[in-house]
Each structure stands twice: as C-alpha cells, then as structure tokens.
Amino acid sequence: MRVLLVEDSQILRDSLSTGLRQAGYAVDSAADGKAGLWSAQSNDYDVIVLDLMLPELDGLSLLQKIRAEGKEAQVLILTAKDAIADRVKGLREGADDYMVKPFAFEELLARVEALARRRHGVKNPRIQIGEVVLDTAARMVYRGSEAIELAPREYALLEYMALRQGQVVTRAEIEEHIYDDQVDPMSNVIDAAVYTLRKRIDAPGKSSIIQTRRGMGYTLNAQPPQLAQPQVAGKA
Amino acid sequence: MSETPTSPQSDVASSPAAPAPRKPVSLRRRLIGRLLAGTLLLSFAADAAVYVHLRGEATGQFDEAMFAKAQAIAGLARVGNDGESLKLEFSERSMPTYSGSSQHPEYFVIRHLDGRVLAMSPGLVGKELFVPREANDPAGDQGFFDLTLPNGRDGRAVWFQFQPATENPAAKGPELLLVAAGERESLDETLWSVLLGMATVAAVLSVGTILLVMIVVRDALRPVQSMADAATQIDAESLGYRFDIAQLNAELRPIGERLNDLLGRLEEAFRRERRFTGNVAHELRTPIAEMRALADVAVKWPPPPEMAAKNFRDVSMVAARMSAVVTSLLALVRSQAGQDEIEPEPIDLAAALAEAYRPFAGQATAKELSVSFEVPPGLVVRTDRAMLSSLVGNLLSNAVSHTPRGGEVRCRAITQEPDAIRLEFRNTNPGVIPSDIGRLTEPFWRRDRVRSEAGHAGIGLSLVKAYASALHLAVAFDVDDPKTFRATVTLPRDSASSASGASTTETFRAQSARDESLA
C-alpha cells in the first residue's frame, strides 16, 4: 500500500513516515501543498494523509484539484481545526476521513488501513485465500492456526495482492503501490520478493497460491489456475 | 480620641441606609395606580360639587315656595284700629294644610317681636313652634332654618318681619314676625334621589375608568413589554439579534439603538474571544500532535539510539516552542489585566534598543537583513524598563521575522516634539496589506493561516499593544508605502535629563507639583 503524507510540520512528517513505513506502507511525503499536488498527480496512491493548513497551496484546494482529475486515492484529512463546519467542508470536498490533531498514532494507522481496504472494495479486515488468512487489522498472516512471520514489505505485497484476489496484478502496479520513492525497484526485485513470499506462505508440497501469469504479472488465488479459470473470468 | 467622633458618625450614616432599598414599582402598576387615583379623586370631587350645587338649588326652590306661601298669609293679616288686634282673613278651605288635621300639616305663627302671639295656624293650638333668636331682633329681616315640627317630623321653616296693613289707612302697623313651617320630606326625598343617582353614576364611571385605564395602560406599554420579552430571549448564542429600530416607538428608539450598539460590541467581543481560544487550541494542538506522534511511533517500534537522540531533541524543541507560546500568553494576560508593576525610571533609549536587539541580531545576519538604528545618543525617556524592553523586543522580533531575506529593518527616533520621542520601526514586508492592520494585534492572527516554522506564534503585536496600553503609550501600525510595515511608539521624554529649554521647565514643574501632592 502506498501512502502520500502532505504535512508542513517536519517533526510530524518524519515521525508519521517512520511509523507508516514500519507498518509496511510505502510512504512519500511532501512539506507543502504544491509538492503534495505534484506527487499526488504523478503517482497512484492508495491513501493520502493531508494536512489542511499548508504553505503554497492549502489542503482543500489540493483535494479539489486531485478529485477534479479523477484521482481515486482515499484521502484522510489531518488538521488542528476541529469545528464541525471544517470537517463537513473537508468531507464534502471529497475527503474520506477526518482526524483532528493531536491523535494517537494507532488510530491513524487503523484509519489508513481501513481506507486502504476500502480503496480496493474490501470491507472485512480478515481476508481468506484458501488456507491462508490475512488479518489486516493485526497485520498478521496465518496458515490454519499457524502464524507466519513476514517482513513488512512482504506483508504489504501479500496484502496488496489479497485485496485484488483473483485479479492480475502487474509488476508496475506492485512497484507503484509497494515501493515508495526511496526505493528504486528493478524487475528482479519484485520477482525475488514474490519468490520469498511464496516460500513463506505456501504449504510444503502443494501448488502455490501465487500464480505467475507470463507477460502480465501475478494472480493470488486459492484454487489451481486451470480449475479456477472460468470463475476468475466471471469475477473479473 | 479620634475614634469617638467617628463611631456615632458611622451610626448616623448607617441608620438612613438601614431600611432595605424599595423595589421600584412596575411601570404598569404605577401608571394604573396614579391614573386611577387621579381620575377617581377628580370625579368624586366633581360629584360632590355637583351635589352641593343641586342641594342648594333644590333647597332654594323649596324655600322660595314656602316663603311665597308665608307671604300670602302675611298679606291676609290686618291690624285693627286699636293698633293691637290682628285680623286674619284666613280660610281653612283655601289652605287646608294649615288646619292641623292634614296628613302633612303646615304651621304658622304671627307674633310681636317681644313674643306676644297674635295668630297661629289651627294645628299649632296648644303647641309651640321654635323661633330662632335672630328672628326677634328688630334689625332682623328674614331667614330659613331646619327644625323638628310639633308632630315630631323633620321640617323647614321661614321667618320674616313685616308690617301688616292696617284698617286705619293713616296709622302705621306694628313690626310683626311671621314664622311658617312645613315638612321637608319632599325636599329630602328629592335630595336623596339625586344623591343616589349620582352615586350610581359615579360607581359605573369608576368601574368604567378602572377598566379603561387598565386596557389603555396595557396597550400603551405593550411595545415596552415586547421589547423586554425580546431582550430576555437574548443569550450568548443569539448575540446576532438586533432590535428593529424602525418598528420602535420614539421613546424606545434610543434604548433600542443603545442595545443594538451594545449587542454589536458584545458579539464582536465574543467572536474575538472564540477566535482567540480557537487559535490558542490550534497553536497548541500541532506541537502536541508532534510530540504524541514521536512518542507513539517510538513506543511501537523502538528506534535505534541515534534516532532516539534525534527524537528527544525534537521533543525538546517542540516543548520549547510550546513554552514560548505559553509564556507569551501569560505575559499577554498579565499585561492586559494590569498585573505587572510599573516603575517609571529614566532610560537611555539607544542603549535600551541595542540591548533589545541583541537576541535577534543572529537571525537578522542569517537572513542578510540590513538593520539600521538612527537614535541619537543621550535621548532619555521615562517609563518602565522591563516593559519597554519587552515592547521594543517584540517589535524588533516581529520586524526581523517578517522581513524577507535581504530586506531592510530601520529604527529611528523622531525628536521634534518637546516632551515626547516618537520611535519608528520600518521593515520590508511585501505580505502585509492595509486591510490587515486592524487584526494585526489580535492574538495568533495570521493572514495566510499557515504556521511558520520560525517559531513565531503570532502574539508579538498583541503583546506590544498590551504593554503600550499598560504604560499609557500611543502605538500605531500602518503600511507606510507599499511593502513597508511601520510601527510607531510615542514615548515620554524624561524631564530631568532632557536638554531642551522652555518645555523642560514646564514638564519639570508638572513633575514637582505631582511630587508635592504625593507628599
């Protein structure tokens, strides 16, 4: 999941980026409205955490601009203004959620998670792929009753593919949503990450739930591809 | 000794104040009470006057009829040739009421002034008729009086002295007295019915007046009542309410205008207060959010030591910023409440400015500002040192923070006035526009509403204004020429150290006069 953080307080920007990265998100950050708008226009973010009082371009104008351009990112407004009129205005301009400073980081994380799920049309925080269960709230993965330890980026990759279960996820999309501007992923980085993920989550001796679609990308699916093919086509 | 005269004095002073202050009676009650008392008193007085007049008229007519009848009797009397005997050609048939057998008998008696009776009505035989003393007076003429008739009823009588005709035309008749009396029942009945009629009319009128007065007063006071009702509805949430002056009666209009004026000022004060608390909350929310985010993330994912050290430095920086906000706020509250003690003393202006500028010199150098002070040495002002230092410091801090890189800050003293020094601060500030001036001294006000990282909370000019008001100094802000912000403070010269002539003695005299009065 890729998050854009637009916040003019450097301390807040640094600590929130650190926290979100630790939680497995790819995070880009911007210190003013103009830079934020440029980032939001150039990338496909899952969630944008947006401060309202920004130098150069205020948060609401930024929001209006990206909505006018049809950007589908979920927007969480983060501000010190707590009047109901301010919240209503923000939500009416196309924000998806609103948080008033100061806030608990855990709450921000939970809201960002919920927004990320909603971005892909999934409401249940528990996603089941055959034997494998993803608890997106606890950011835990289980096979049966056994917990599987995943690195944050491995988890992020699995979660992103799980949210788009049955669909083909291209390498470019993985690049865009799992890696932020700080990482310069090359094709084999993604292949390597998928390889590692398969080793961690697949039951020994069974076929992998991550199928490679040659020339296109990957599909996460509980059923072997040959049996699931008609259903997948129907779902898509 | 000194206590003895004061204690009775205080008793005297307290005794008139002892009864609790009377609550003012309501306007309506007062109007109704006074109007009713007035109209009822007037109508009773008029009734009484009318009654007295009518009674006089009725009695007069009654008396006149009785007098005419008595005169008719007197006309019948003839004195005999002897000059003593009296012949009364009186027939009972023509005047049956005098017979004595009538149901409403009348009486008369004719006598000498010395009391010798010459003739009397038949009904009076064996009885006596009361004669007032003045009737026997030879100088008397005529009169009327009330009496109790021989039959025991209330009566009215007439007496008059007359000279009867004589049989001898040459002789002159003696002076005789005639007293005639009759029942006054008919007169009393008339008077009683008049009284009853008038009382009935008075009662009906009173009830009518009471009703009319109450209705009229209530109707006349309705605008006052509705204004009072409207005023009762106004609370902190509805300060936007205004009385419709055009709809108010002329007497209420000034009240309505004053109230509207007051409401306007109150509303503005409330709005300013809300803005202020909102701004304080906002100003503190962001640093709290920063600290909380630092702490929350560090607790969840403990950072490596070098990162932790940076986090702590950040926390310390945020705390320092919050502390600066709180300190400024406290200073603002204290100076606005006038809690700071003011100790005026002679202060060398150039030295004070240099000292106040020192904390900002580094920032000014870093921003490559051109800073100049045109303050001649030896200028001495008289005011509170600490507050002047804060005031000037805040103006310099404001100038240095808001001047863009490479801009200019100028401070100069204008010494043309004899007893005051005007201190002018000018700085380049392309962001300030004339319409901002009014709100510059509002705490935390910023036009772009964006927090600056320079640590300027936005209380500086509010503090300047508060300090100036505490020190009774005039301070003004304006946009001098485009892109230049100007602040001017007028300071009193110190009279003792001032070098200029005539005005010095004047201020000095004022100063010594004040010292004397203090002593």
Interface residues (C-beta under 8 A of the other chain):
Chain A: D8 S9 Q10 I11 L12 D14 S15 L16 T18 G19 Q22 M53 L54 P55 D58 A80 K81 D82 A83 V100 K101 P102 F103 A104 F105 E106
Chain B: G278 A281 H282 R285 T286 I288 A289 E290 M291 R292 A293 L294 D296 V297 A298 K300 W301 P303 N311 D314 M317 V318 D448 R449 V450 R451 E453
